[in-house]
Amino acid sequence: MGKIKYILIIIIIYILYKGYTSIKDFDLAITKKVEEIAKIKDVEKESTVIGLMMYLGYPLELHEHLLMSSKDKCFEKKEVAETNSFATYECAEVNAIVKDGKIISIVEEIRVLE
């Protein structure tokens, strides 16, 4: 009789474990699905990114911005742009609205990268 109780307890624990993991997996699946839908629908989201900023005129006014993957890539593109243009360029960490891998608008400039 004692062995049957242990087996029933183990079975009950196993059923509870499987129920718990299936609920967790369902939550993770929903989260992944929402992320996929956001990518497909090109949802605009606000995030902190590195951008190459181009300023024109006097006083300097932000004319264009380009999303960069890293500081090094930004500095590399900045050097090329400055040799081919009379505009003022700077690499900056900005809080921006990003959609489909592009900066839509700048919310605020956090800091200029040196």
C-alpha positions in Angstrom: 0.0 0.0 0.0 2.9 2.4 0.8 4.4 2.0 -2.7 1.1 2.8 -4.4 0.9 6.1 -2.4 4.5 7.1 -3.5 3.6 6.3 -7.1 0.4 8.3 -7.0 2.3 11.3 -5.4 4.9 11.1 -8.1 2.2 11.0 -10.8 0.4 14.0 -9.3 3.7 15.9 -9.1 4.4 15.0 -12.7 1.0 16.2 -13.9 1.4 19.5 -12.0 4.9 19.9 -13.5 3.6 19.3 -17.0 0.7 21.7 -16.5 3.1 24.4 -15.2 5.5 24.0 -18.1 2.7 24.0 -20.7 1.4 27.3 -19.3 4.9 28.8 -19.3 5.5 27.6 -22.9 2.2 29.1 -23.9 3.2 32.5 -22.4 6.5 32.4 -24.2 4.8 31.4 -27.5 2.5 34.4 -27.2 5.4 36.7 -26.5 7.3 35.5 -29.6 4.2 35.8 -31.7 3.6 39.4 -30.6 7.2 40.2 -31.5 6.8 38.6 -34.9 3.6 40.5 -35.6 5.4 43.8 -34.5 8.1 43.1 -37.1 5.7 42.2 -39.8 3.5 45.3 -39.2 6.5 47.6 -39.1 5.4 49.0 -35.7 7.1 52.2 -34.7 8.9 52.0 -31.3 11.0 54.3 -29.3 14.5 53.2 -28.4 18.0 54.4 -27.7 20.2 54.0 -30.8 23.4 55.3 -32.3 22.8 57.6 -35.3 24.9 59.6 -37.8 23.5 63.2 -37.7 23.9 65.6 -40.6 23.6 69.3 -39.8 23.2 72.1 -42.4 22.9 75.8 -42.4 23.6 78.6 -40.0 22.6 78.1 -37.2 23.2 74.4 -37.6 19.9 72.5 -38.1 19.4 68.8 -38.2 18.8 67.9 -41.8 19.2 64.1 -41.9 19.9 61.1 -39.6 21.0 57.5 -40.3 20.7 54.5 -37.9 24.1 52.9 -37.2 24.8 49.5 -35.9 27.8 50.5 -33.8 30.0 53.4 -32.8 32.9 52.2 -34.9 30.6 52.0 -38.0 29.3 55.5 -37.3 32.8 57.0 -37.0 33.8 55.2 -40.3 30.8 56.6 -42.2 31.3 60.1 -40.6 34.8 60.3 -42.0 33.7 59.3 -45.5 30.8 61.8 -45.4 33.0 64.7 -44.2 35.5 64.1 -47.0 32.7 64.2 -49.6 30.4 67.0 -48.2 30.4 70.5 -46.6 27.8 69.5 -44.0 28.6 69.0 -40.3 28.3 65.4 -39.1 28.3 63.9 -35.6 27.8 60.5 -34.2 25.3 60.6 -31.3 23.4 58.3 -29.0 19.8 59.4 -29.4 16.4 58.4 -28.2 14.5 58.0 -31.4 11.4 56.5 -33.0 12.6 53.5 -35.1 10.5 51.8 -37.8 11.7 49.0 -40.1 15.4 49.6 -39.2 15.3 53.3 -39.9 15.1 56.4 -37.7 11.8 58.1 -38.2 12.3 61.0 -35.8 14.6 62.1 -33.0 13.0 62.4 -29.6 16.1 63.7 -27.8 19.8 63.6 -28.2 21.3 61.8 -25.2 25.0 62.4 -25.9 27.5 63.1 -28.7 30.0 60.2 -29.2 33.7 61.2 -29.3 
